[in-house]
Amino acid sequence: LSAASLVISGLALSLLGPTPVVGQAYGPYVVDVAGSLQAVATVTLNSQQADRTGLFPFGTVPSGKRLVIQHVSAEARMPTGQRLRVTLNTRLSGEPSARNHFLMMAFQAVLGGLDVLTASQPIIAYADSNEQIGVNVQRTASTGTATVKVTITGQLADRP
């Protein structure tokens, strides 16, 4: 991807690898409690972009599993005066479209000439086998660069 496109970093779980060890770092993700995972997606909107969707970088939820997301947090940095909407998108197998989970972003401060907004909220959201998890960001203007980092925390469970 070019510098003007979507940037996604971080991750959750080696979905096809061996069972992770608690507290062990595995590349860009950390398993901090047995069976738990944490993933980070970063969406960057460059000049001329007012709407962008990114996917968490671990691909799809593994076969026979359901990802149960229990907490979501986000931080946005963007030009002063702009407003935005951040949505976490998940899907259960057989659903015709994704479920949208809207984050409640709150203004925190102006740092380095940029507005900083954050969200931190408990959530129960599900994503089934072979489904991807996305983040959609929409803002009121397409000038300057806006960066949004979204972190999900949850567990992989056997699919019913």
Biotite code that builds the C-alpha atoms (Angstrom):
import biotite.structure as struc

atoms = struc.array([
    struc.Atom([0.000, 0.000, 0.000], chain_id="A", res_id=1, res_name="LEU", atom_name="CA", element="C"),
    struc.Atom([1.169, 3.501, -0.694], chain_id="A", res_id=2, res_name="SER", atom_name="CA", element="C"),
    struc.Atom([1.765, 6.173, 1.936], chain_id="A", res_id=3, res_name="ALA", atom_name="CA", element="C"),
    struc.Atom([-1.518, 7.785, 0.879], chain_id="A", res_id=4, res_name="ALA", atom_name="CA", element="C"),
    struc.Atom([-3.522, 4.671, 1.653], chain_id="A", res_id=5, res_name="SER", atom_name="CA", element="C"),
    struc.Atom([-4.754, 2.825, 4.686], chain_id="A", res_id=6, res_name="LEU", atom_name="CA", element="C"),
    struc.Atom([-2.281, 1.890, 7.400], chain_id="A", res_id=7, res_name="VAL", atom_name="CA", element="C"),
    struc.Atom([-3.105, -1.052, 9.631], chain_id="A", res_id=8, res_name="ILE", atom_name="CA", element="C"),
    struc.Atom([-0.812, -2.295, 12.378], chain_id="A", res_id=9, res_name="SER", atom_name="CA", element="C"),
    struc.Atom([-0.876, -4.534, 15.403], chain_id="A", res_id=10, res_name="GLY", atom_name="CA", element="C"),
    struc.Atom([-2.751, -7.774, 15.828], chain_id="A", res_id=11, res_name="LEU", atom_name="CA", element="C"),
    struc.Atom([-4.366, -10.345, 17.899], chain_id="A", res_id=12, res_name="ALA", atom_name="CA", element="C"),
    struc.Atom([-3.615, -13.991, 17.757], chain_id="A", res_id=13, res_name="LEU", atom_name="CA", element="C"),
    struc.Atom([-1.657, -16.367, 15.571], chain_id="A", res_id=14, res_name="SER", atom_name="CA", element="C"),
    struc.Atom([-4.928, -17.828, 14.454], chain_id="A", res_id=15, res_name="LEU", atom_name="CA", element="C"),
    struc.Atom([-3.517, -20.943, 12.861], chain_id="A", res_id=16, res_name="LEU", atom_name="CA", element="C"),
    struc.Atom([-0.455, -21.405, 15.063], chain_id="A", res_id=17, res_name="GLY", atom_name="CA", element="C"),
    struc.Atom([0.142, -23.151, 18.378], chain_id="A", res_id=18, res_name="PRO", atom_name="CA", element="C"),
    struc.Atom([-1.681, -22.175, 21.558], chain_id="A", res_id=19, res_name="THR", atom_name="CA", element="C"),
    struc.Atom([-0.176, -18.889, 22.771], chain_id="A", res_id=20, res_name="PRO", atom_name="CA", element="C"),
    struc.Atom([1.629, -18.589, 26.087], chain_id="A", res_id=21, res_name="VAL", atom_name="CA", element="C"),
    struc.Atom([0.236, -16.087, 28.588], chain_id="A", res_id=22, res_name="VAL", atom_name="CA", element="C"),
    struc.Atom([2.300, -12.902, 28.685], chain_id="A", res_id=23, res_name="GLY", atom_name="CA", element="C"),
    struc.Atom([4.303, -13.908, 25.611], chain_id="A", res_id=24, res_name="GLN", atom_name="CA", element="C"),
    struc.Atom([4.749, -11.425, 22.768], chain_id="A", res_id=25, res_name="ALA", atom_name="CA", element="C"),
    struc.Atom([4.071, -12.930, 19.337], chain_id="A", res_id=26, res_name="TYR", atom_name="CA", element="C"),
    struc.Atom([5.127, -10.365, 16.770], chain_id="A", res_id=27, res_name="GLY", atom_name="CA", element="C"),
    struc.Atom([2.621, -7.501, 16.795], chain_id="A", res_id=28, res_name="PRO", atom_name="CA", element="C"),
    struc.Atom([0.175, -8.970, 19.331], chain_id="A", res_id=29, res_name="TYR", atom_name="CA", element="C"),
    struc.Atom([0.265, -10.053, 22.959], chain_id="A", res_id=30, res_name="VAL", atom_name="CA", element="C"),
    struc.Atom([-1.793, -12.708, 24.688], chain_id="A", res_id=31, res_name="VAL", atom_name="CA", element="C"),
    struc.Atom([-2.235, -11.321, 28.176], chain_id="A", res_id=32, res_name="ASP", atom_name="CA", element="C"),
    struc.Atom([-4.652, -13.817, 29.753], chain_id="A", res_id=33, res_name="VAL", atom_name="CA", element="C"),
    struc.Atom([-5.136, -17.436, 28.759], chain_id="A", res_id=34, res_name="ALA", atom_name="CA", element="C"),
    struc.Atom([-7.385, -17.473, 25.705], chain_id="A", res_id=35, res_name="GLY", atom_name="CA", element="C"),
    struc.Atom([-7.611, -13.690, 25.491], chain_id="A", res_id=36, res_name="SER", atom_name="CA", element="C"),
    struc.Atom([-6.427, -11.584, 22.608], chain_id="A", res_id=37, res_name="LEU", atom_name="CA", element="C"),
    struc.Atom([-5.908, -7.962, 21.736], chain_id="A", res_id=38, res_name="GLN", atom_name="CA", element="C"),
    struc.Atom([-5.812, -6.427, 18.260], chain_id="A", res_id=39, res_name="ALA", atom_name="CA", element="C"),
    struc.Atom([-5.105, -2.910, 17.008], chain_id="A", res_id=40, res_name="VAL", atom_name="CA", element="C"),
    struc.Atom([-6.186, -1.375, 13.696], chain_id="A", res_id=41, res_name="ALA", atom_name="CA", element="C"),
    struc.Atom([-5.009, 2.062, 12.603], chain_id="A", res_id=42, res_name="THR", atom_name="CA", element="C"),
    struc.Atom([-6.937, 3.937, 9.928], chain_id="A", res_id=43, res_name="VAL", atom_name="CA", element="C"),
    struc.Atom([-5.237, 6.986, 8.388], chain_id="A", res_id=44, res_name="THR", atom_name="CA", element="C"),
    struc.Atom([-7.239, 9.425, 6.278], chain_id="A", res_id=45, res_name="LEU", atom_name="CA", element="C"),
    struc.Atom([-4.919, 11.605, 4.222], chain_id="A", res_id=46, res_name="ASN", atom_name="CA", element="C"),
    struc.Atom([-5.886, 14.839, 2.455], chain_id="A", res_id=47, res_name="SER", atom_name="CA", element="C"),
    struc.Atom([-8.900, 14.403, 0.156], chain_id="A", res_id=48, res_name="GLN", atom_name="CA", element="C"),
    struc.Atom([-10.218, 11.421, 2.181], chain_id="A", res_id=49, res_name="GLN", atom_name="CA", element="C"),
    struc.Atom([-13.322, 11.881, 4.311], chain_id="A", res_id=50, res_name="ALA", atom_name="CA", element="C"),
    struc.Atom([-14.351, 8.212, 4.609], chain_id="A", res_id=51, res_name="ASP", atom_name="CA", element="C"),
    struc.Atom([-12.208, 5.091, 4.897], chain_id="A", res_id=52, res_name="ARG", atom_name="CA", element="C"),
    struc.Atom([-12.661, 1.500, 6.072], chain_id="A", res_id=53, res_name="THR", atom_name="CA", element="C"),
    struc.Atom([-9.843, -0.714, 7.349], chain_id="A", res_id=54, res_name="GLY", atom_name="CA", element="C"),
    struc.Atom([-9.667, -4.320, 8.475], chain_id="A", res_id=55, res_name="LEU", atom_name="CA", element="C"),
    struc.Atom([-7.925, -5.772, 11.487], chain_id="A", res_id=56, res_name="PHE", atom_name="CA", element="C"),
    struc.Atom([-4.749, -7.388, 10.175], chain_id="A", res_id=57, res_name="PRO", atom_name="CA", element="C"),
    struc.Atom([-5.252, -10.945, 11.356], chain_id="A", res_id=58, res_name="PHE", atom_name="CA", element="C"),
    struc.Atom([-7.435, -11.924, 8.403], chain_id="A", res_id=59, res_name="GLY", atom_name="CA", element="C"),
    struc.Atom([-10.518, -13.934, 9.256], chain_id="A", res_id=60, res_name="THR", atom_name="CA", element="C"),
    struc.Atom([-11.671, -15.625, 12.450], chain_id="A", res_id=61, res_name="VAL", atom_name="CA", element="C"),
    struc.Atom([-10.512, -19.283, 12.301], chain_id="A", res_id=62, res_name="PRO", atom_name="CA", element="C"),
    struc.Atom([-12.829, -22.104, 11.290], chain_id="A", res_id=63, res_name="SER", atom_name="CA", element="C"),
    struc.Atom([-15.048, -23.379, 14.068], chain_id="A", res_id=64, res_name="GLY", atom_name="CA", element="C"),
    struc.Atom([-14.423, -20.280, 16.232], chain_id="A", res_id=65, res_name="LYS", atom_name="CA", element="C"),
    struc.Atom([-16.311, -17.140, 17.226], chain_id="A", res_id=66, res_name="ARG", atom_name="CA", element="C"),
    struc.Atom([-14.505, -14.008, 18.339], chain_id="A", res_id=67, res_name="LEU", atom_name="CA", element="C"),
    struc.Atom([-16.259, -12.475, 21.341], chain_id="A", res_id=68, res_name="VAL", atom_name="CA", element="C"),
    struc.Atom([-15.215, -8.815, 21.580], chain_id="A", res_id=69, res_name="ILE", atom_name="CA", element="C"),
    struc.Atom([-15.546, -7.543, 25.155], chain_id="A", res_id=70, res_name="GLN", atom_name="CA", element="C"),
    struc.Atom([-13.955, -4.104, 25.036], chain_id="A", res_id=71, res_name="HIS", atom_name="CA", element="C"),
    struc.Atom([-13.153, -1.499, 22.413], chain_id="A", res_id=72, res_name="VAL", atom_name="CA", element="C"),
    struc.Atom([-11.114, 1.672, 22.728], chain_id="A", res_id=73, res_name="SER", atom_name="CA", element="C"),
    struc.Atom([-10.105, 4.306, 20.199], chain_id="A", res_id=74, res_name="ALA", atom_name="CA", element="C"),
    struc.Atom([-7.990, 7.420, 19.828], chain_id="A", res_id=75, res_name="GLU", atom_name="CA", element="C"),
    struc.Atom([-8.367, 9.927, 16.995], chain_id="A", res_id=76, res_name="ALA", atom_name="CA", element="C"),
    struc.Atom([-5.985, 12.767, 16.093], chain_id="A", res_id=77, res_name="ARG", atom_name="CA", element="C"),
    struc.Atom([-7.178, 15.182, 13.429], chain_id="A", res_id=78, res_name="MET", atom_name="CA", element="C"),
    struc.Atom([-7.136, 18.827, 12.375], chain_id="A", res_id=79, res_name="PRO", atom_name="CA", element="C"),
    struc.Atom([-8.817, 21.152, 14.866], chain_id="A", res_id=80, res_name="THR", atom_name="CA", element="C"),
    struc.Atom([-12.530, 21.645, 14.324], chain_id="A", res_id=81, res_name="GLY", atom_name="CA", element="C"),
    struc.Atom([-13.208, 18.458, 12.370], chain_id="A", res_id=82, res_name="GLN", atom_name="CA", element="C"),
    struc.Atom([-15.667, 15.902, 13.713], chain_id="A", res_id=83, res_name="ARG", atom_name="CA", element="C"),
    struc.Atom([-15.803, 12.184, 13.031], chain_id="A", res_id=84, res_name="LEU", atom_name="CA", element="C"),
    struc.Atom([-17.741, 8.962, 13.429], chain_id="A", res_id=85, res_name="ARG", atom_name="CA", element="C"),
    struc.Atom([-15.977, 5.671, 14.192], chain_id="A", res_id=86, res_name="VAL", atom_name="CA", element="C"),
    struc.Atom([-17.745, 2.340, 13.670], chain_id="A", res_id=87, res_name="THR", atom_name="CA", element="C"),
    struc.Atom([-16.612, -1.212, 14.504], chain_id="A", res_id=88, res_name="LEU", atom_name="CA", element="C"),
    struc.Atom([-18.045, -3.656, 11.939], chain_id="A", res_id=89, res_name="ASN", atom_name="CA", element="C"),
    struc.Atom([-18.601, -7.349, 12.759], chain_id="A", res_id=90, res_name="THR", atom_name="CA", element="C"),
    struc.Atom([-20.576, -10.150, 11.134], chain_id="A", res_id=91, res_name="ARG", atom_name="CA", element="C"),
    struc.Atom([-22.013, -13.503, 12.144], chain_id="A", res_id=92, res_name="LEU", atom_name="CA", element="C"),
    struc.Atom([-22.145, -16.273, 9.543], chain_id="A", res_id=93, res_name="SER", atom_name="CA", element="C"),
    struc.Atom([-25.243, -16.127, 7.382], chain_id="A", res_id=94, res_name="GLY", atom_name="CA", element="C"),
    struc.Atom([-25.959, -12.451, 8.020], chain_id="A", res_id=95, res_name="GLU", atom_name="CA", element="C"),
    struc.Atom([-26.447, -10.455, 4.814], chain_id="A", res_id=96, res_name="PRO", atom_name="CA", element="C"),
    struc.Atom([-24.562, -7.419, 6.123], chain_id="A", res_id=97, res_name="SER", atom_name="CA", element="C"),
    struc.Atom([-22.233, -6.374, 8.916], chain_id="A", res_id=98, res_name="ALA", atom_name="CA", element="C"),
    struc.Atom([-23.397, -5.170, 12.317], chain_id="A", res_id=99, res_name="ARG", atom_name="CA", element="C"),
    struc.Atom([-22.260, -1.644, 13.078], chain_id="A", res_id=100, res_name="ASN", atom_name="CA", element="C"),
    struc.Atom([-21.125, -0.747, 16.595], chain_id="A", res_id=101, res_name="HIS", atom_name="CA", element="C"),
    struc.Atom([-20.797, 3.029, 16.964], chain_id="A", res_id=102, res_name="PHE", atom_name="CA", element="C"),
    struc.Atom([-18.116, 4.353, 19.312], chain_id="A", res_id=103, res_name="LEU", atom_name="CA", element="C"),
    struc.Atom([-18.811, 7.364, 21.505], chain_id="A", res_id=104, res_name="MET", atom_name="CA", element="C"),
    struc.Atom([-15.820, 9.604, 20.815], chain_id="A", res_id=105, res_name="MET", atom_name="CA", element="C"),
    struc.Atom([-15.138, 12.344, 23.400], chain_id="A", res_id=106, res_name="ALA", atom_name="CA", element="C"),
    struc.Atom([-12.909, 15.391, 22.956], chain_id="A", res_id=107, res_name="PHE", atom_name="CA", element="C"),
    struc.Atom([-9.820, 15.266, 25.217], chain_id="A", res_id=108, res_name="GLN", atom_name="CA", element="C"),
    struc.Atom([-7.408, 18.053, 24.242], chain_id="A", res_id=109, res_name="ALA", atom_name="CA", element="C"),
    struc.Atom([-5.575, 19.886, 21.500], chain_id="A", res_id=110, res_name="VAL", atom_name="CA", element="C"),
    struc.Atom([-2.076, 18.380, 21.298], chain_id="A", res_id=111, res_name="LEU", atom_name="CA", element="C"),
    struc.Atom([0.491, 19.440, 18.733], chain_id="A", res_id=112, res_name="GLY", atom_name="CA", element="C"),
    struc.Atom([-2.153, 21.440, 16.889], chain_id="A", res_id=113, res_name="GLY", atom_name="CA", element="C"),
    struc.Atom([-4.459, 18.418, 16.509], chain_id="A", res_id=114, res_name="LEU", atom_name="CA", element="C"),
    struc.Atom([-7.761, 17.636, 18.217], chain_id="A", res_id=115, res_name="ASP", atom_name="CA", element="C"),
    struc.Atom([-7.534, 14.408, 20.235], chain_id="A", res_id=116, res_name="VAL", atom_name="CA", element="C"),
    struc.Atom([-10.692, 12.373, 20.827], chain_id="A", res_id=117, res_name="LEU", atom_name="CA", element="C"),
    struc.Atom([-10.955, 9.039, 22.642], chain_id="A", res_id=118, res_name="THR", atom_name="CA", element="C"),
    struc.Atom([-13.427, 6.266, 23.387], chain_id="A", res_id=119, res_name="ALA", atom_name="CA", element="C"),
    struc.Atom([-13.249, 3.372, 25.833], chain_id="A", res_id=120, res_name="SER", atom_name="CA", element="C"),
    struc.Atom([-16.283, 1.191, 26.263], chain_id="A", res_id=121, res_name="GLN", atom_name="CA", element="C"),
    struc.Atom([-17.309, -2.315, 27.194], chain_id="A", res_id=122, res_name="PRO", atom_name="CA", element="C"),
    struc.Atom([-19.099, -4.087, 24.368], chain_id="A", res_id=123, res_name="ILE", atom_name="CA", element="C"),
    struc.Atom([-20.372, -7.517, 23.474], chain_id="A", res_id=124, res_name="ILE", atom_name="CA", element="C"),
    struc.Atom([-19.895, -8.081, 19.756], chain_id="A", res_id=125, res_name="ALA", atom_name="CA", element="C"),
    struc.Atom([-19.362, -11.261, 17.788], chain_id="A", res_id=126, res_name="TYR", atom_name="CA", element="C"),
    struc.Atom([-17.540, -12.248, 14.621], chain_id="A", res_id=127, res_name="ALA", atom_name="CA", element="C"),
    struc.Atom([-17.836, -15.780, 13.273], chain_id="A", res_id=128, res_name="ASP", atom_name="CA", element="C"),
    struc.Atom([-15.521, -18.120, 11.401], chain_id="A", res_id=129, res_name="SER", atom_name="CA", element="C"),
    struc.Atom([-14.171, -16.819, 8.108], chain_id="A", res_id=130, res_name="ASN", atom_name="CA", element="C"),
    struc.Atom([-15.386, -13.267, 8.793], chain_id="A", res_id=131, res_name="GLU", atom_name="CA", element="C"),
    struc.Atom([-13.220, -10.141, 9.013], chain_id="A", res_id=132, res_name="GLN", atom_name="CA", element="C"),
    struc.Atom([-13.577, -7.286, 11.502], chain_id="A", res_id=133, res_name="ILE", atom_name="CA", element="C"),
    struc.Atom([-13.491, -3.756, 10.165], chain_id="A", res_id=134, res_name="GLY", atom_name="CA", element="C"),
    struc.Atom([-13.279, -0.161, 11.328], chain_id="A", res_id=135, res_name="VAL", atom_name="CA", element="C"),
    struc.Atom([-14.992, 2.624, 9.413], chain_id="A", res_id=136, res_name="ASN", atom_name="CA", element="C"),
    struc.Atom([-14.059, 6.273, 9.929], chain_id="A", res_id=137, res_name="VAL", atom_name="CA", element="C"),
    struc.Atom([-16.004, 9.206, 8.501], chain_id="A", res_id=138, res_name="GLN", atom_name="CA", element="C"),
    struc.Atom([-15.077, 12.840, 9.094], chain_id="A", res_id=139, res_name="ARG", atom_name="CA", element="C"),
    struc.Atom([-16.671, 16.194, 8.310], chain_id="A", res_id=140, res_name="THR", atom_name="CA", element="C"),
    struc.Atom([-13.818, 17.510, 6.137], chain_id="A", res_id=141, res_name="ALA", atom_name="CA", element="C"),
    struc.Atom([-11.159, 16.005, 3.903], chain_id="A", res_id=142, res_name="SER", atom_name="CA", element="C"),
    struc.Atom([-8.324, 18.435, 4.667], chain_id="A", res_id=143, res_name="THR", atom_name="CA", element="C"),
    struc.Atom([-5.224, 17.415, 6.595], chain_id="A", res_id=144, res_name="GLY", atom_name="CA", element="C"),
    struc.Atom([-4.441, 13.971, 7.957], chain_id="A", res_id=145, res_name="THR", atom_name="CA", element="C"),
    struc.Atom([-6.586, 12.183, 10.518], chain_id="A", res_id=146, res_name="ALA", atom_name="CA", element="C"),
    struc.Atom([-5.400, 9.022, 12.285], chain_id="A", res_id=147, res_name="THR", atom_name="CA", element="C"),
    struc.Atom([-7.657, 6.706, 14.273], chain_id="A", res_id=148, res_name="VAL", atom_name="CA", element="C"),
    struc.Atom([-6.366, 3.750, 16.304], chain_id="A", res_id=149, res_name="LYS", atom_name="CA", element="C"),
    struc.Atom([-8.915, 1.191, 17.479], chain_id="A", res_id=150, res_name="VAL", atom_name="CA", element="C"),
    struc.Atom([-8.092, -1.615, 19.912], chain_id="A", res_id=151, res_name="THR", atom_name="CA", element="C"),
    struc.Atom([-10.354, -4.598, 20.543], chain_id="A", res_id=152, res_name="ILE", atom_name="CA", element="C"),
    struc.Atom([-9.987, -7.040, 23.411], chain_id="A", res_id=153, res_name="THR", atom_name="CA", element="C"),
    struc.Atom([-11.824, -10.353, 23.586], chain_id="A", res_id=154, res_name="GLY", atom_name="CA", element="C"),
    struc.Atom([-11.654, -14.109, 23.399], chain_id="A", res_id=155, res_name="GLN", atom_name="CA", element="C"),
    struc.Atom([-11.897, -16.857, 20.818], chain_id="A", res_id=156, res_name="LEU", atom_name="CA", element="C"),
    struc.Atom([-14.653, -19.308, 21.702], chain_id="A", res_id=157, res_name="ALA", atom_name="CA", element="C"),
    struc.Atom([-15.870, -22.485, 20.074], chain_id="A", res_id=158, res_name="ASP", atom_name="CA", element="C"),
    struc.Atom([-18.689, -21.682, 17.691], chain_id="A", res_id=159, res_name="ARG", atom_name="CA", element="C"),
    struc.Atom([-22.069, -23.114, 18.703], chain_id="A", res_id=160, res_name="PRO", atom_name="CA", element="C"),
])
